[in-house]
């Protein structure tokens, strides 16, 4: 086996201003608590049996599977938001689904959209949602700002 299947996951979000777009993104990762890891962007499946936990401290430099949404803007005064949602099927032996969404606007609107995306994604798979967890963040841009939200998959 090349890599282990994650058995826990958690939701995080953060935002930041930065000197450049990359510094802003890096600051948002730090604000979310995952800034000292190497993110491995993945497609959006929650492994069957994975349980949601409170965020855990990850080892510095670890390769971390993550599904995320981010948005960066350099328009002062603009409101930007990012959100993720994890939908869990009624049958816990089946995989769940993560959806990511970011946009200009307020976090409530973005989070509502991503929750509907997650429900629809499960429906497309012939599954109904037992529950949907979500997290979002908004950021009012001062100079260069980033909003970031993620579902982090890990191992207990």
Secondary structure, 3 states (H helix, E strand, C coil): CCCCCCCEEEEEEEEEECCCHHHHHHHHHHHHCCCCCEEEECCCEECCCCEECCCCCCCCCCEEEEEEEEEEECCCCCEEEEEEEEEEECCCCCCEEEEEEEEECCHHHHHHHHHHHHHHHHHHCCCCEEEEEEEEEEEECCCCEEEEEEEEEECC
